[in-house]
Amino acid sequence: KKQTQKLQIPALTCHASDEWLTPSVRGCPRLGELWAQLKKDNAGYIRTLLQPLTKKMPEQIQDIYKLPNTAIPLKDVLISRRGNALSMPWGIDDEFISAVDNAAAEEVTKLVGSPNNDKASLLLLQLVAGRLVHDIRSHLFQQVTRSEHRHPTIRLISAHDTTILPLLVALGIYDNRWPPFCACCTIELYKNKHDHEFYVRVCYNGATSAHIAAEAGYFYVAKSILPFQEFIALLENIVLTEDEYQAACTTGNTSTSHSPISSSPTDLSNNEKEEGIVKEENNTTFIPPPTHTKKKYVLNE
């Protein structure tokens, strides 16, 4: 008999208190301040936006899901039920679900910020996506400085819709829709076999779940192939190291003075040149997971 070789897959995780892929006000007072002010400023607009939807819901349900003050709790329930092929309560149809989904996307977009607006908006985006963008950029630098690329590698981050949405904004590819159930974003690193220069491409899709109820979705090129340095330059203003993040999170602090990674890959120190991702020609890779996770499990297939 032919012996089957077991494949070991390392899975990295950390305690919930150390998780930083999802924006959180618990460890960032400044983010809490900004969100509280934005919610206050936009409260009237959100109530007006949700009023037509609220009228279609039973009164007791309105209280449970905080309607018409927010669409997000109701959106989470409805999208999860639809993604798992469960029946919809209260006579809700697909048109209603789409309306709630769009309202929630518009609501949360105001809490994410933008790289192209004022300093306050940029700070907001840094606080919700800066560390993830720093992690991605660091791994890309590590890959272009590797002396050999014997085999393309794949790194996966399993996160939340509220991780993907700020990342899409940071990458300049946000489509003004809440990431659907099981959405996926890939950042691909190419190496030209002729001139040995590196390039980056970003792909995104609506849904990757194999479940029959998942929305139909296909990967599409959200950002065409760019020279490596040009792609890195797009992220420069958004990146926050851990120290910069902690400083920016201090109540009342509005500056985030950067100490960016050198624009020259060869300037990285040796301890930064570790395993990461690579894409050679037609082999797809994914964005890498955090490097500071504390626990490691090995899954045998």
C-alpha positions in Angstrom: 0.0 0.0 0.0 1.1 3.5 -0.7 1.7 5.3 2.5 -0.2 8.6 2.9 1.9 11.4 4.1 0.3 13.6 6.7 0.3 17.3 6.1 0.9 19.5 9.1 -0.6 23.0 9.0 0.5 25.4 11.7 -2.4 27.5 13.0 -1.6 30.6 14.9 -4.0 32.3 17.4 -3.9 34.5 20.4 -6.0 35.5 23.4 -9.0 37.6 22.7 -7.5 40.5 24.6 -4.5 40.5 22.2 -6.6 40.3 19.0 -6.3 43.5 16.9 -7.7 42.6 13.5 -11.1 44.0 14.5 -11.3 47.7 15.5 -12.0 48.0 19.2 -12.5 50.9 21.6 -11.5 48.8 24.6 -7.8 49.3 24.1 -8.0 52.6 22.3 -9.7 55.5 24.1 -9.1 57.8 21.3 -11.0 55.6 18.9 -13.9 55.5 21.4 -13.9 59.3 21.5 -14.0 59.6 17.7 -16.7 57.1 17.3 -18.9 58.6 20.0 -18.6 62.0 18.3 -19.3 60.6 14.8 -22.3 58.7 16.0 -23.7 61.8 17.7 -23.1 63.9 14.6 -24.7 61.3 12.3 -27.5 60.2 14.6 -30.2 62.2 12.8 -29.2 61.1 9.4 -29.1 57.4 10.5 -32.5 57.6 12.0 -33.9 59.2 8.9 -32.2 56.5 6.8 -33.7 53.6 8.9 -37.1 55.0 9.6 -38.8 53.3 6.5 -37.2 50.0 7.5 -38.1 50.4 11.1 -41.8 50.8 10.3 -41.9 47.3 8.8 -40.6 45.6 12.0 -42.7 44.6 15.1 -42.4 47.2 17.9 -40.7 44.8 20.4 -38.1 43.9 17.7 -37.3 47.5 17.1 -36.2 47.8 20.8 -34.2 44.6 20.7 -32.2 45.6 17.6 -32.0 49.3 18.6 -33.9 50.6 15.6 -33.9 53.2 14.2 -30.6 54.2 15.8 -28.5 51.5 14.1 -28.9 48.9 11.4 -25.9 46.8 12.3 -27.3 44.3 14.9 -30.2 43.5 12.7 -28.0 43.2 9.6 -25.8 40.7 11.4 -28.7 38.4 12.3 -30.4 38.6 8.8 -27.2 38.0 6.8 -26.1 35.1 9.1 -29.5 33.4 8.8 -29.5 33.8 5.0 -25.9 32.5 4.8 -27.0 29.4 6.6 -30.2 28.9 4.6 -32.4 29.6 7.6 -35.9 31.0 7.2 -36.5 34.7 7.6 -38.7 36.0 10.4 -41.3 38.7 10.4 -42.1 38.3 6.7 -38.7 39.7 5.7 -37.8 39.3 2.0 -34.5 39.8 0.0 -35.3 43.4 -0.8 -35.6 44.2 2.9 -32.4 42.4 3.7 -30.5 44.3 0.9 -31.9 47.6 2.2 -30.7 46.8 5.8 -27.3 45.6 4.5 -26.8 48.8 2.5 -27.9 51.0 5.4 -25.5 49.2 7.7 -22.7 49.7 5.2 -23.4 53.4 5.0 -23.5 53.7 8.8 -20.2 51.9 9.4 -18.4 53.6 6.5 -18.7 56.9 8.5 -16.8 55.2 11.4 -13.9 54.0 9.2 -12.4 57.1 7.9 -10.6 57.8 4.6 -7.0 58.2 3.4 -8.0 61.1 1.2 -10.0 63.4 3.5 -8.9 65.5 6.4 -6.5 64.6 9.2 -9.2 63.4 11.5 -10.5 61.1 8.9 -7.0 59.7 8.2 -6.4 59.2 11.9 -9.6 57.2 12.1 -8.5 54.9 9.3 -5.1 54.5 10.9 -6.7 53.4 14.2 -9.0 50.9 12.5 -6.6 49.5 9.9 -3.1 50.8 10.5 -1.7 47.8 12.3 -3.1 45.4 9.8 -1.7 47.4 6.9 1.7 47.6 8.7 1.7 43.8 9.1 0.9 43.2 5.4 3.5 45.7 4.3 6.1 44.2 6.5 5.6 40.7 5.2 5.7 42.0 1.6 9.1 43.6 2.3 10.3 40.4 3.9 9.5 38.5 0.8 11.2 40.8 -1.7 14.4 40.6 0.4 14.5 36.8 0.5 17.6 35.4 -1.3 15.7 32.5 -2.7 12.0 31.8 -3.5 12.0 28.0 -3.9 8.3 27.6 -3.5 5.4 30.1 -3.4 3.8 30.2 0.0 0.3 31.0 1.2 -0.5 32.9 4.4 -4.1 33.2 5.5 -5.8 35.6 7.9 -9.2 34.5 9.3 -10.9 37.6 10.5 -14.1 39.5 10.4 -16.2 41.6 8.0 -15.2 44.6 10.1 -11.6 43.7 9.3 -12.1 43.4 5.5 -14.1 46.6 5.2 -11.4 49.0 6.6 -8.7 47.1 4.6 -10.7 47.7 1.4 -10.9 51.4 2.3 -7.1 51.5 3.0 -6.4 49.8 -0.3 -8.7 52.2 -2.2 -11.0 49.5 -3.5 -14.0 49.8 -1.2 -17.2 49.3 -3.2 -19.6 50.9 -0.6 -21.0 47.6 0.2 -20.7 45.6 3.4 -18.4 42.6 2.8 -20.8 39.7 2.2 -20.8 36.4 4.1 -17.4 34.7 3.8 -15.9 37.5 1.6 -12.2 37.2 0.8 -9.5 39.6 -0.2 -6.1 38.5 -1.6 -2.9 40.5 -1.9 -0.6 38.8 -4.5 3.1 39.3 -4.9 4.6 38.7 -8.3 8.2 38.4 -9.5 8.9 39.1 -13.1 11.1 36.2 -14.3 12.8 38.4 -16.9 13.8 41.5 -15.0 13.3 40.1 -11.4 11.3 43.1 -10.4 8.3 42.6 -7.9 4.7 43.6 -8.5 1.5 43.5 -6.4 -2.1 42.8 -7.4 -5.2 42.8 -5.2 -8.2 40.7 -5.8 -11.6 40.6 -4.0 -14.8 38.7 -4.2 -18.2 38.8 -2.8 -18.5 35.3 -1.3 -16.4 32.2 -1.0 -18.7 30.0 1.1 -19.5 26.7 -0.5 -23.0 26.8 1.2 -25.8 26.7 -1.3 -27.3 29.9 0.3 -24.1 32.0 -0.1 -24.2 34.8 -2.5 -22.7 34.1 -5.9 -19.3 35.8 -6.1 -16.2 35.5 -8.2 -12.7 36.9 -7.6 -12.1 40.0 -9.6 -9.1 42.2 -10.0 -9.8 45.1 -7.6 -6.4 46.7 -8.1 -4.4 45.9 -11.2 -0.7 44.9 -11.0 1.4 47.8 -9.7 5.2 48.0 -9.2 6.0 47.0 -5.7 7.2 50.4 -4.6 4.2 52.1 -6.0 1.9 49.8 -4.1 3.8 50.3 -0.9 3.5 54.1 -1.4 -0.3 53.8 -1.4 -0.1 52.5 2.2 2.5 54.8 3.6 0.2 57.3 5.4 -2.0 54.6 6.9 0.6 52.3 8.5 0.9 52.3 12.3 3.4 50.3 14.2 2.3 49.0 17.6 4.1 51.9 19.4 2.6 54.4 17.0 -0.9 52.9 17.6 -0.6 53.1 21.3 0.5 56.7 21.1 -2.3 57.6 18.7 -4.8 55.9 21.0 -4.0 58.2 23.9 -7.0 60.4 24.7 -6.7 63.7 22.9 -3.7 62.7 20.8 -4.3 63.7 17.2 -0.8 63.2 15.7 0.7 59.9 14.4 4.2 60.7 13.5 5.5 57.9 11.4 8.8 56.1 11.4 8.1 54.3 8.1 9.9 51.2 6.9 12.6 52.2 4.4 11.4 52.4 0.8 14.4 50.4 -0.1 13.9 46.6 0.6 17.6 46.1 1.1 17.6 48.4 4.1 15.6 45.9 6.2 17.5 44.3 9.1 18.1 40.6 9.1 15.5 39.8 11.7 12.9 41.3 9.5 13.7 39.0 6.6 11.6 36.0 7.6 9.2 33.7 5.9 6.2 35.3 4.3 4.3 35.3 1.0 5.3 35.3 -2.6 3.6 34.9 -5.9 5.7 33.7 -8.9 3.8 34.0 -12.2 0.4 32.3 -11.8 0.6 31.0 -8.2 -1.8 32.7 -5.9 -0.9 33.8 -2.4 -2.8 35.5 0.5 -2.1 38.2 3.0 -0.1 37.0 6.0 -1.3 36.6 9.6 0.0 38.6 12.6 3.5 37.9 13.7 3.0 38.4 17.4 0.6 35.6 18.2 1.3 33.8 21.3 -0.1 30.2 20.8 0.6 27.7 18.1 -1.4 24.7 17.2 -0.6 22.0 14.6 -3.4 20.4 12.7 -2.9 17.1 11.1 -4.7 16.3 7.9 
